Each structure stands twice: as structure tokens, then as C-alpha cells.
């Protein structure tokens, strides 16, 4: 079975869409599928990383100067072209009929899906990965948002009663390492001193990473053992973060793009991060977290996790006031938060989704 993925990463989109597609591609490959990727050439894209993971990548050229999206929810700006143009480029890039197409992109919706299905007659399955509850004309919709119910896509189901809708954290798209570590990670005893992981996303266009590090560095340090910061070199604020952290000493370590983030997560006892795909990774490893939403599309899932007691939610604009208090609360409730997280995600979502796609 030949499966084509359509997804993008950039300094503005971030890395989450591509990373969860890679997790699903790994699961599909393990079940015998041949997976390939089609991505738009954008600043800070991950085409090289996709190739290094062993997948063929077709890059669709951007035949105009790149324009920064107007806001974090300017999804048309993420795409840079119209949905119809993108669909036509994708069909040309496909060359021959694939068995299935998987699309994960906030800039692509039912317009794109309809055009692709029309131009690829005989396509066995079109799968849409989403968490915005939009209208789709796909054969299957995957939404890993915790607590999300299939009726959130009621309008899509009215368009096609045969559409399969997979919702909830049971379908969180994580690499197999997370399932293995989930069964072995030890989060029973709260530590006296903490190793803090800071990861604000692959793009971090507002340089929230620097604001967090500045805030942490001003706190008393008796409970703080180490701070690991993950920020890809392509992020706009990387140089400023590297320069500031150089003055803080060996207790603060900066990591660029990492391929084994689970290693840092297992070795950490607290995390400060942005919501997104990594929220499910942290949950699978029982890592208590303080989340700082940086985009409108991150708010719903973050609020659900906060209501469940899995995370603490604070605002970037009030960081210096809210972060110290949140750290105190997280340390006091550490074991309870860890156990809530471990109960949310088992790390087996990708093979579950892969089996359903193969069945289509």
C-alpha cells in the first residue's frame, strides 16, 4: 500500500503537524505500507528531517516571496497559496494514484479534500488529521484531543455517513518509544530537587523561551537541579536564548533540534511548555507540566487538561507573576499530577490509527 502525506512545517507553523505524521508513518510502515511525504518549501521546514527518518519527500516550490502569516490563527497564511492551487500541485506531485492520502494542515479543509478526491478517482482512503472540528469530506477523521467526541464532526458525518471518526487521546499519534517508556517510567515519589524541561515549540515566533528562562533564572534555586531548554536553531530567538543562557552556567543546557525528546522528558521532573502535540508525549511519560498557550488553537486542549488536574495553565503576558506560583503548586501536587497524566495517554494511538487506515 502506498500512502502519501500532505503536511507542512515552518518557522510560523511549528513542527507538530509533521512530527505527528511521522509517528503515524512509522506505525503504517510497521504494518507494511510505503509512506511518502509532500511538503511546501517554506522557511524552517522539516524536509531534511523527514528524509533522514527514511521517507521520500516531494517538495512543492513556493513561486512567490514568503509572506509571514498575520497571526497565529491565519491558516491561509500558513498555506501561502489557495487550497485549490495546493490540491492541484499535490495531485501533480503524486504522479500515480496512491492507495491513501493523509492530510494534516490547518490551511487545508474540505475544499482541498474534495478537489483531491475528484482528481484522484479510485483513491481508497483520504484521512484528515485535525483538532479544530472543521468540516471534512474525508473517509476518516482523526482528532487526538482529549475528551473530544465524534459528534464534534457532525456536519462532516452528514456529508458522508460512512466517514470513520476517531477522537480522543486513545488516538494520540506518538512514536513507539513512548508506549515502551510509558510502561516503565517511575513517577511514584516526588523528588526533592527538580530537573525542569523548557520546550515552547519548534517555531516560537514570540521567543517565549527567552521569557521563561529569564523568569526561572530570577527564582531562588534550592529546589532546582537543572534546566534543559529545547529550541531548534531555526527558531527566530535562538541566538538571543543561547547568548542569555551562556551567562547562566552549567546548570542550564540548551539543546537544538532533538530527535529523542522522550529521553529528556524521562530525565525531567517538571516541564514548562506550549500546548500542542508534545502535550500528549508529556502525558504518556507522566511529566507534570505548566503550559503557556501561544496560539488560539491551543486553548481548548490546554483548558481540558487543566480541568483534569494534569497541567497548570498560565499566561505569557503575566509570566513573572504566575510562573513562580505555578511552580510551587506543581511541586506540592507533583505525584497527583504525574499519575493523572499517566492515566490519560498510553502511547499506543499511532498503531491504533494505522490499523483503522489499513482496514479502509
C-alpha positions, 0 to 999 in steps of 0.5 A, a space after each residue: 500500500 502506498 500512502 502519501 502525506 500532505 503536511 507542512 512545517 515552518 518557522 510560523 507553523 511549528 513542527 507538530 503537524 509533521 512530527 505527528 505524521 511521522 509517528 503515524 508513518 512509522 506505525 503504517 510502515 510497521 504494518 507494511 505500507 510505503 509512506 511518502 511525504 509532500 511538503 511546501 518549501 517554506 522557511 524552517 521546514 522539516 524536509 531534511 528531517 523527514 528524509 533522514 527518518 527514511 521517507 521520500 519527500 516531494 517538495 512543492 516550490 513556493 513561486 512567490 516571496 514568503 509572506 509571514 502569516 498575520 497571526 497565529 490563527 491565519 491558516 491561509 497564511 500558513 498555506 501561502 497559496 489557495 487550497 485549490 492551487 495546493 490540491 492541484 500541485 499535490 495531485 501533480 506531485 503524486 504522479 500515480 494514484 496512491 492507495 491513501 492520502 493523509 492530510 494534516 494542515 490547518 490551511 487545508 479543509 474540505 475544499 482541498 479534500 474534495 478537489 483531491 478526491 475528484 482528481 484522484 478517482 479510485 483513491 481508497 482512503 483520504 484521512 484528515 488529521 485535525 483538532 479544530 472540528 472543521 468540516 471534512 469530506 474525508 473517509 476518516 477523521 482523526 482528532 487526538 484531543 482529549 475528551 473530544 467526541 465524534 459528534 464534534 464532526 457532525 456536519 462532516 458525518 452528514 456529508 458522508 455517513 460512512 466517514 470513520 471518526 476517531 477522537 480522543 487521546 486513545 488516538 494520540 499519534 506518538 512514536 513507539 518509544 513512548 508506549 515502551 517508556 510509558 510502561 516503565 517510567 517511575 513517577 511514584 515519589 516526588 523528588 526533592 530537587 527538580 530537573 525542569 524541561 523548557 520546550 515552547 515549540 519548534 517555531 516560537 515566533 514570540 521567543 517565549 523561551 527567552 521569557 521563561 528562562 529569564 523568569 526561572 533564572 530570577 527564582 531562588 534555586 534550592 529546589 532546582 537541579 537543572 534546566 534543559 531548554 529545547 529550541 531548534 536553531 531555526 527558531 527566530 530567538 535562538 541566538 538571543 536564548 543561547 547568548 542569555 543562557 551562556 551567562 547562566 552556567 552549567 546548570 542550564 543546557 540548551 539543546 537544538 533540534 532533538 530527535 529523542 525528546 522522550 529521553 529528556 522528558 524521562 530525565 525531567 521532573 517538571 516541564 514548562 511548555 506550549 500546548 500542542 502535540 508534545 502535550 500528549 508525549 508529556 502525558 504518556 511519560 507522566 511529566 507534570 507540566 505548566 503550559 503557556 498557550 501561544 496560539 488560539 488553537 491551543 486553548 481548548 486542549 490546554 483548558 481540558 487538561 487543566 480541568 483534569 488536574 494534569 497541567 497548570 495553565 498560565 499566561 505569557 503576558 503575566 509570566 513573572 507573576 504566575 510562573 513562580 506560583 505555578 511552580 510551587 503548586 506543581 511541586 506540592 501536587 507533583 505525584 497527583 499530577 504525574 499519575 493523572 497524566 499517566 492515566 490519560 495517554 498510553 502511547 499506543 494511538 499511532 498503531 491504533 490509527 494505522 490499523 483503522 487506515 489499513 482496514 479502509 
